[in-house]
C-alpha cells in the first residue's frame, strides 16, 4: 500500500448505469436514491472519521462495509474498493494506512457529490432526462 496521500488517485467519475437499470430509467426514482445517498454519506463519513480517531476498529469496519454498497450503486468503484480495504484491514496496526485511505476517500467524495448534485440539478449533460 502506498502511504503517500494524493488527490489524483481517484480521478473517478460516477457511473449511474447501474442505478439507471435498477430504477428502470425512472429519473424521479434515481434522484430520490441519489438524495438519500448524499444525506447518508455525509453522516457515515463523519462517523468513520470519528471512529478512526477513537480507534474503534469494529465500528470502522462495519461502517465501511455499509458505505461500500452505497458507493457501488452510484458507480464509484474506486471508493467502493477503498472502503473494502478499510473493511478488511482496519485495526490498530493499520491506523496510519486507514487515515491515508480515508483521506483519499474524502477527496473523491467531493467530486462524487459534485457530479451527483449536477445530475440532480439537470446540468449533467451525459444523462438524458426521461
Secondary structure, DSSP 4 states (H G I P E B T S, - for coil): ------TTTT-----THHHHHHTTT-HHHHHHHHHHHHHHHHHHHHHHHHHHHTT-HHHHHHHHHHHHHHHHHTT-HHHHHHHHHHHHH-SGGGHHHHHHHHHHHHHHHHHHHHHHHHHHHT--TTS---
